[in-house]
Amino acid sequence: MFFLRHGFVLVLLVVACASVGDAQDKEKPFPTNDEINLLFTQADRAMAQYKATVDLEERQFAGTPGETEAVAKDKEVSSGWEAMSKGMKTKPEAFNSRFGLEIVLLLDDASRNALLCSNQASLRIPTSDNATDAEVWLHLVQSCSDTSTLIYTVSETAAALYQKYLDAAEQLAKESVEVATKCTDILKNNAASQKH
């Protein structure tokens, strides 16, 4: 009877601790799949524009020694996005992990690369032989600049969403420690009362 009664009390304590944890789990504001999917819809559009801009950049800078490496790096970012995007579409909740940070960093890289493209192309305008060449370079400047701005805007959204994940993870960790402490205190008090 002694073990039965104390076993029942222990089960009640575990259930009480678990219910406190469940109640707190409902409060965690992690990014939802809908928010993440919306971000990826926006990012896919921006990165499609990035890919088109990189193709234009490659044509314009064809044969230019220093620019060939830059274009290759730009293409790496584009292909990296395609791989990440595919994975995230099948499992959007993966954003709520270190992969979210990788998305933010990749978008920042793309924005910076497009801005560098714009700067490099603008240096070609004064050295153009004729107005037509200057217009072609000006078009590349504008295309790269527009792409950089678009991707920067999307990367800001991604960073805000990732910050939401970090805040929720921190809140959950604090709540878990609080629940564990409360449950430990209940168990200690129960053990102390059983000794008397």
C-alpha positions in Angstrom: 0.0 0.0 0.0 2.9 2.4 0.9 4.5 1.9 -2.6 1.2 2.2 -4.3 0.3 5.4 -2.6 3.7 7.0 -3.2 3.9 5.7 -6.8 0.5 7.4 -7.4 1.8 10.6 -6.0 4.9 10.4 -8.2 2.7 9.8 -11.3 0.6 12.9 -10.3 3.8 15.0 -9.9 5.1 13.9 -13.3 1.8 14.6 -15.0 1.7 18.1 -13.3 5.2 18.9 -14.5 4.4 17.7 -18.0 1.2 19.8 -18.1 3.1 22.9 -17.0 5.6 22.2 -19.9 2.7 21.7 -22.4 1.1 24.9 -21.4 4.3 26.8 -21.9 5.0 25.1 -25.3 1.8 26.7 -26.7 3.2 30.2 -26.0 6.4 29.8 -28.1 6.3 32.1 -31.1 8.4 30.2 -33.6 8.1 31.2 -37.2 5.3 29.2 -38.8 5.5 27.2 -42.0 3.3 29.8 -43.7 5.7 32.6 -42.8 8.7 30.5 -43.9 6.9 29.6 -47.2 6.1 33.2 -47.9 9.7 34.1 -47.3 10.9 31.4 -49.8 8.4 32.6 -52.4 9.8 36.1 -52.2 13.4 34.8 -52.0 12.9 32.5 -55.0 11.7 35.5 -57.1 14.6 37.6 -56.0 17.1 34.9 -56.7 15.6 34.2 -60.1 16.3 37.9 -60.9 19.8 37.4 -59.4 20.4 34.4 -61.7 19.4 36.5 -64.8 21.6 39.3 -63.7 24.6 37.0 -63.2 24.0 35.7 -66.8 24.0 39.2 -68.1 27.1 40.0 -66.0 28.8 36.9 -67.5 28.1 38.0 -71.0 29.3 41.6 -70.4 32.5 40.7 -68.6 33.4 37.7 -70.8 37.1 37.5 -71.2 37.9 40.0 -68.4 40.4 38.1 -66.2 39.4 39.5 -62.7 35.7 39.4 -63.4 35.6 35.8 -64.5 36.3 34.7 -60.9 33.6 37.1 -59.6 31.1 35.7 -62.0 32.0 32.1 -60.9 31.4 33.1 -57.2 28.1 34.7 -58.2 27.1 31.4 -59.9 28.1 29.4 -56.8 25.7 31.5 -54.7 22.9 31.0 -57.3 23.4 27.2 -57.3 23.7 27.2 -53.5 20.3 28.9 -53.3 18.7 26.4 -55.7 19.9 23.5 -53.5 18.8 25.1 -50.2 15.4 26.2 -51.6 14.6 22.7 -52.8 15.3 21.3 -49.3 13.4 24.0 -47.5 10.3 23.6 -49.7 10.0 19.9 -48.6 10.7 20.8 -45.0 10.1 24.5 -44.2 10.4 24.0 -40.5 14.2 23.4 -41.0 14.4 27.2 -41.2 14.0 27.1 -37.4 17.5 25.8 -37.0 21.1 26.6 -38.1 19.8 26.4 -41.7 17.8 29.6 -41.2 21.1 31.4 -40.5 22.6 29.9 -43.7 19.7 31.3 -45.7 20.2 34.8 -44.2 23.9 34.6 -45.0 23.4 33.4 -48.6 20.9 36.1 -49.3 23.4 38.7 -47.9 26.1 37.3 -50.1 23.8 37.6 -53.2 22.9 41.2 -52.3 26.6 42.1 -51.8 27.6 40.3 -55.0 25.0 42.2 -57.1 26.1 45.5 -55.6 29.8 44.7 -56.5 28.6 43.9 -60.0 27.0 47.3 -60.2 30.1 49.0 -59.0 32.4 47.2 -61.4 30.1 47.8 -64.4 29.8 51.5 -63.5 33.6 51.8 -63.9 33.3 50.7 -67.5 30.9 53.5 -68.5 33.6 56.3 -68.7 35.9 54.1 -70.7 33.3 53.0 -73.3 34.2 53.7 -76.9 30.7 54.8 -77.9 27.2 55.6 -76.6 25.9 52.1 -77.4 28.6 50.4 -75.2 27.9 52.9 -72.5 24.2 52.1 -72.6 24.9 48.4 -72.3 27.1 49.0 -69.2 24.5 51.3 -67.8 21.9 48.6 -68.2 24.1 46.2 -66.3 24.7 48.8 -63.5 20.9 49.3 -63.2 20.1 45.6 -63.3 22.7 44.7 -60.7 21.6 47.6 -58.5 18.0 46.7 -58.7 18.7 43.0 -57.9 20.9 44.0 -54.9 18.1 46.1 -53.5 15.5 43.4 -54.0 17.6 40.7 -52.4 18.6 43.0 -49.5 14.9 43.6 -48.8 14.2 39.9 -48.8 17.3 39.2 -46.6 16.1 41.7 -44.1 12.8 39.8 -43.9 14.8 36.5 -43.5 16.9 38.1 -40.7 13.8 39.2 -38.9 12.2 35.8 -39.2 15.4 34.1 -38.0 15.5 36.6 -35.0 12.0 35.4 -34.2 13.3 31.9 -34.2 16.2 32.8 -31.9 13.9 34.7 -29.5 11.5 31.7 -29.4 14.3 29.3 -28.8 15.6 31.4 -25.9 12.2 31.7 -24.4 11.7 27.9 -24.7 15.0 27.2 -23.1 14.2 29.6 -20.1 10.8 28.0 -19.7 12.3 24.5 -19.8 14.7 25.4 -17.0 11.9 26.9 -15.0 9.7 23.8 -15.4 12.6 21.5 -14.6 13.4 23.6 -11.4 9.7 23.5 -10.3 9.5 19.8 -10.9 12.7 19.2 -9.0 11.4 21.3 -6.1 8.1 19.4 -6.1 10.0 16.1 -6.1 12.3 17.2 -3.3 9.4 18.5 -1.2 7.6 15.2 -1.8 10.6 13.2 -0.8 11.1 15.3 2.3 7.5 14.9 3.4 7.6 11.1 2.9 10.5 10.9 5.4 8.4 12.4 8.1 
